[in-house]
Amino acid sequence: MKRPGTLGTGIGWRPEIADAVERMPGIDWVEAVAENTCPGHLPESLRRLRERGVTVVPHGVSLGLGGADRPDEARLTALAERAEALGSPLVTEHIAFVRAGGPLTASPRLEAGHLLPVPRTQDALDVLCENIRIAQDALPVPLAVENIAALISWPGEEMTEGQFLYELADRTGVRLLIDVANLHTNHVNRGEDPEKALAELPLEAIAYVHVAGGFERDGVWHDSHAHPVPRPVLDILTDLASRVSPPGVLLERDENFPAPAELEGELAAIREALAAGGTRRAPEPADGPALGLAEPSPAATTDPARQRLALAQAALLSALVAGTPVPEGFDRVRLGVQARALAGKRADVVAKLAPELPDILRDAYRPAFLAYASGHPMTAGYRRDALDFAAHLLETGRPEDTRTRRELREWWLDRSGPTPRPHRRTARLTQATRRALLGH
């Protein structure tokens, strides 16, 4: 049973398991990906959960608070609208950058399509603190930010993860969403000690905890959210619970959804890990741990730091998605692993958003998309990526099979519309492709 004023035990709400989540016993709250919800058209499942008194927390993935640019006002407005529509007590995002380039670097804007780590430097901390203050001012409820999993390390880092998070919380008063699976990932991939990270954290700032599964391949841990939670992750959760009673704990699962009984078994294992930690924990004050810290301190201008961070992040992202030289100090092999992971995720997300493409192209979809991605960085999101991929195939005379090419042409014409939004080469591409295709 959850304590008063806490979230309790939850699970990530996904459309694929919506029915199972509604029937699952002992679910106190759920978390929904903010970008996948529309305030005016909330899924009926979320509405029913809300009516039952189940808390729903919107979890953002595209704000890019760790990027060199100040947070986009439209994205902040959208996140605020979702918090209000769901009646949420808080919203969450990530300590990560997801795009780079643009005016600060006088280079093309590039999208990672994934969460990438910020360097643990004073420049990055200064920029992140200001970005978080901007977000806090724009949101109607408190903000919590999550530590991410990473395949790569930045050279010349000046702080450990625990020190970085402590300084961040101390300077901004932001709450922390601690992902114990990501601590395990960084232990395997970057040699970082999760016990040390927990010892350095401001435990009173923890809003809640994420738990998820992954897999190891060739010495690299992939935070897949598509596999069972492994024992080392549960052990980190127990260690955390021995230090503080977390206000909430949530199981994340995004792919390869198992039977509901298996998810319930994982939730039971999470509760057992929490209980095991609780038996070793010193008594807490009667009112439990506080969720916030002191008022944030004023900040000096971050413009020079933003410029330096922008150049560093653009160079890294360009190497990952556009094949430019690897910046000095990075592990070339590990960057290759990260680049392949980004391309693979990009192919998977496009297949989800545009399932007709793998249906039309069948076994040729993935190799064709990966070949396309190697020479065409994403610049405007996954939906545009799907359209540009299809147009690229058609412009180059593929697929070779006439019937398949006709199906792909019809799909592209239907989705692009008679007056598609201007986007770099899209306006010219639309006209040229239409003329070429309609002449067949």
C-alpha positions, 0 to 999 in steps of 0.5 A, a space after each residue: 500500500 502506498 504512503 500518503 502523498 506518494 505515487 506508489 507502484 506504477 507501470 509505463 502506459 502504452 497502447 499495446 498493453 492498455 487493457 492489461 494495465 487497466 486490469 492489473 492489480 496494485 497499480 497506483 499510477 501510470 506514466 504516458 509518453 507526452 508526445 504520444 498523447 493529445 490533450 483534446 483526444 486522450 485515449 479512453 484507457 487513460 480517461 478510465 484510469 483517471 476516473 478511478 483515481 490512478 495518477 497519470 504522469 506525462 513523460 517527455 522525450 523530445 525537449 532536449 533540456 541538455 542541448 545548447 539551445 534554450 527550450 523551444 516554447 512550443 514544446 514547453 507549451 505542449 508539455 504544459 497542456 498535457 500536464 493540465 489535461 491529465 491532472 498530473 502532479 508533475 511532469 518529467 523529461 531527460 537530462 539529454 540532448 536530442 538535436 544539435 546544429 543550427 544558428 549557434 554553429 552556422 551548420 544544418 540542424 540535425 536530429 538524433 532521434 534518441 537521447 544522447 548524454 551531455 558532457 559532465 562539465 561546468 559549461 554543460 551544467 550552466 546551460 542545463 540549469 538555465 534551461 531547467 529554470 526556463 522549463 520550470 517557469 513555463 510548466 504548471 506543475 513541478 518538473 523532474 529530470 531523468 538520468 539517461 543510459 549511454 553507450 559513449 563517454 565524453 572526454 574531459 568530464 569534470 564531474 561524476 554523475 552523482 556530483 553532476 546531479 547533486 549540483 543540478 538539483 542544488 542550483 535549480 531545486 529540480 526533482 530527480 527521476 532516477 533510473 536504476 536501469 540506466 545506472 546499470 547501463 552506465 556501469 557496464 558501458 562506462 565503468 561507473 559505479 552505481 553505488 558511488 552514484 547513489 551515495 552522491 545523490 541528493 536523495 531528498 530530491 528524488 521524485 520517483 524511480 524507473 526500472 527497466 530491462 535490457 540486454 548485453 551484446 559484445 560487452 555493451 549493455 543496450 537499454 532496450 526496454 524490451 527485455 525482463 528486468 535483470 537481477 543487477 538492476 533490482 540489486 541497485 533498486 534495493 541499494 537505493 531503497 536502503 538509503 531512502 524510501 522512493 516516493 514512486 517506482 515505475 516499470 518501463 516496457 516499450 517493446 516485445 510486450 509479454 503476457 500480463 502475468 509476466 509483467 505482474 511478476 516483474 512488478 512483484 520482483 520490484 516490490 520485493 527489491 524495495 522491501 529488501 532495501 527497506 529492511 536495511 534503511 534507517 528510520 525516516 522522519 514521520 513526514 517522509 523525505 521532502 521532494 524539493 530543495 532550496 529555492 534556485 539561485 540566480 544565474 549569470 549569462 550562459 551565452 559563451 557556454 552555450 556557444 562552446 557546448 553547441 559546437 561540441 554537440 554538433 560535432 558529435 552528432 554529425 559524426 554519429 548521423 552524418 559520417 563526419 570525422 570523430 571528434 578528438 578524444 572519443 572512442 571510435 569503436 564505441 561511437 560506431 556502436 552508437 551510430 548503428 544503434 541510432 540508425 536501427 532505432 530510426 528504422 524501428 520508429 519509422 516502421 511504427 509511425 508508417 507501418 505501411 512501409 515495411 508492409 510494402 517493402 517487406 524484407 527489403 525495408 530495413 536494409 533499404 532504410 539503413 542504407 538511406 539513413 547513412 547518407 541522409 541525417 534526420 532533420 525534422 522528425 520521424 514523420 518527415 523522415 518516413 516521407 523523405 525515405 519513400 521519396 528517395 527510393 522513388 527518385 532512385 528508381 526503387 524498388 525495382 519491382 513495378 508493382 511494389 514501386 506503384 504501391 510505394 508511390 501511391 502511399 507517398 502521394 497519399 501521405 504527402 498531400 497536394 500542398 505539403 509543408 515546406 521543409 528544406 528540399 521537400 517543396 521542390 522534391 514534392 513537385 519534381 517527384 509528382 511530375 515524374 511519378 504521375 507521368 508513368 
